[in-house]
Amino acid sequence: MKEIQRISKAKLHSYKKLTQKKYREEEGKFIVEGEHVVEEAIVSDWFVDSLFVTEEYLQKDSAQRLIFTAQRKKIELFLLAEQELGQLSDSVTSQGVAAIISQKKIQLDTSITKQKESLIVVLDQINDPGNLGTIIRTCDWFGVDCLIVSSNSVELFSPKVVRSTMGSIFHFPAITDVDVKDTLRQLKQENYTVILATIDAPSKLHDVRFPKKTVLVFGNEAHGISKELQNCADESVSIKKYGKAESLNVAMACGVFLSYIRK
């Protein structure tokens, strides 16, 4: 393994700015941390700008494989002290490894919309980064064709969202920066049925047969789905309640819907 260069104070200061949303948007880059998520990024087709490791991390057996892959792909490597890496991390434990990734803007692929069978999930005004990250991971698990995230939802590349995806963000298409209302109209022209997941719809999940081309819409954790998207719906469906809980977490509700649909 080649010797890894120490990071300069200037470079560290530059990368530290990416902990702020403003600079992530300006630079078109974001930080990922933790061995599994970093490894998912490196083996994906996303562009990895830089890789950071600590002396402690290099003692791990798995570190050699990660470093070898990074060097083979000509990714710039830096050796950081634990304290320096902590300046790039918002988690309690960074596992001694992090990376800078170039953002990728994914478009809605017509190869998806032209399929005879397709399942698309739409998120409207999702505010909690943990929920967004978990939904991306859940959609990836259940083989959803793509996820569309409204522009008034939490930032896709925030550290907590990325961490919560557990690497799924690098191989599952999450689409942002689109007009969701117009997109739903376009999908309906492609014979999709738009179904809203709501808390009080009379139609219950276990009674519904989902069409071969379905768009499933989930809304804000507190306020539900906006009225303008409600006007695009063909049907609203809810999960039958058996206990006394007021509501389900939106990420949990998404998992229940997708599990039922795939069953």
N, C-alpha and C positions, 0 to 999 in steps of 0.2 A: 504494500500500500504506500502510495506517495505521501510525502510529508504535507500536512494540511496547514495552510497559512493562517496566521493570527489576523483577526479583524482589526481594522483601524478605527479610531474614535470617530472619524468623519463618516465612515460607512455605517457604523453602528447607529450614529445619530440619524442618518438618512433613513435607515430601515426602521428605526423606532417610530418614525412618523406614521408608519402604516398601521399602528395601533389605533389611529383615528380615522373615522369614516371619510372625512374630507380629503385626506391624503390618499386613501385607498382609491377613491374615485378619480382624483387627479392623476395618479400614477398608473392606474389600471392594474394594480397588484394587491395581493393580500398575504397574510401570514398564516401558515398552518403549523401545528405543533403536535408532538406525540409520535411515537415510532410507527404505529399502524397507519395513521392518516398520511404521514409523510411518505411512507412506502407506497401507499395507494397512488399518491400524486406522482411519484417518480416513475412508476411503471405505466402510468396513463399517457394519453397523448397531449396533456396539458403541458405548457412550457414552464419548467422549473428554473427560476432565475438564480437562486442561491440556496445552499444547504448549510445549516449551522449545527455543529456538534460540540459537546463538552468532553473533557478528558475522561470524566466518569462514564459517559456513554460509550466511549471507544473501548472500554474494558469488556463490554458485553459481546457475546459470541455473535449475536444477530447484527451487530454494528458493521462487521466486516462485509457482509453481503450488501447492506445498504450503501456503504461507501463505494464498493466495487461497482455497483449499478450506476451510482451518481457519476463516478469518474469515467465510466464507459460512455455515458451520455453527455460528457463534457460539461457537467454542472459545476459552477464555481463553489468551492468548499471553503468554509471558515471555521476555525477553532475559537470557541468562546469560553470564557469563565462562566460558572453557574450564575453569578450576579449579572453578567452581561446578557445572558440568554433570558434571564428574568425580566429584563427591560423590554423584551419583544413578546413576552407571554402574559396572558391575563388569567392563566390557570395556576393553581397552587403547585402542581407538579408538571413540568414540561417534558419529563422523561429524558431530558438532556439532548433533545433533537428538535429542530424546527426548520422551516423552509419558506422562501418567498416564491409565490406562484403568480404568473400573469393571469389576469381575469380572462374569461372566455364568454362571449355573448352568444348564446345558443338560440337559433331560430326554430320556429315550428316547421318540422320537416314534412313536406307533402307526401313522402313515402309512408308516413304514419296515417295521415288523413285519408289517403286513397285506399287503405286496407279495408277488407270486408269486415274484419273484427278489430276493434280498437278500444282501449280504455284510457281516458285522459282525466287527470285530476286538476282542478282549478282551486286556488286559494285566494280568498278575498279579505284583505285587511288583517292578515295574521301578524300580531305584534310581538309574540314571544319567540325569541331566537331558538330556544330549546324545542319548541313545538315545530317550527319550520324545519329544523335539522332532523328531528325524529320523523316527520312526515316524508321528507326526501328519502331517508333510509327505509321507511316502511314501503313506500311506492317502489323502490328498487327491489325490495324483497318479494313483493307480490307481482312483479313484472308489468307494472303500469307502463304505458308507452311513453308518456311524458308528463311533466308537471308544469303548470302555468301559474306564476306567482304575480299577483297584482302589484303595481308600482307603489301603492300605499301600504305595502306589507314591510316587515322588517328586512333590513339589508341582507341579501343572499351571502355576501362575503364577510360578514361579521365573524369574529373568532368563535363565538359560542355556536352559531349556526353551523359553521364548517366542522367544528369539533363534534357536534351532535350527529352529523351525518355519518360519522365513522368511516369516511372515505367514499361513501356513495356519490358525493357531489362530483367525483372525477370520472364516473362512468354511467351516471344516470342523467338524462336531459332535463334540467330545471330551467325553464324559460322565464325571463323577466323583461321589463321594459316594453311591454305590449299593452295595447288598449284591450282590456279583458272583455268589455262589452262587445266591441267590434269582432273580437276573436270568436266569441260564442256565436255570434250571428253567422260568421263564416263557417264555423263547424256545423251549425244546423243546416246550412246549404249543402254540406257534405254528408247529410243524413245522420248526423249525431243526434241523440236524445239528451237533453240537458236536465239532469236531476240534481236538486238541491238537497243537501243533508241538513235537516233542521231538527230542532228539539221537540216540536209539537205537531208535526204533520200527522194527519189521520192515517196515511198509508205507512205501514210498518215494514221494516227491512225484510223480515222473514216471509212476508206475503208478496214481495215484488219480484218479478222476473225482469232482469236487466237486459236491454237490447244489446245486440252485437256491437253497436257503436255507441258508447256511452261517455258522456262528460259528467263527472261527479264534482259538485261544487261544495266547498266548505268555507264557512265565514269566520268573522272575528270572534275571538274567545268570549267576549262580553256582549257584543251587539248583534252577532249573527251576520247574515248575508245582506249586503246593501240592496236597497229597493230597485236600483237600476239593473242589477243582475237578477233579482227576483222576476223582473219582467221578461227575462229571456228564458225562463224555465218552462219545461214541459211537465214537470212533476216535482213534488216535494216528498221526501221520505224521512222517517225518523226511526231510531232504535227503540224498541219496546222497553219500558222501564219496569223492573220487578221490585226494586227497593225504594229507598227514600232520598237518595242523592238528588240534588237539584239539577246537576248536569254532568256531562262527561267531558273530560279534557279533549280538545279538538284532535290532537294526535292519536289518542286512544280511539276516538270515534272513527277516524280515518282507517285505523287498523281493523276495527270491527267490520266496517263496510267492505273493505277490500278482501278480508278473509271470507266473508259471506259470498261475495261475487265470485271469487275463485273456486269456492267449494261447489 
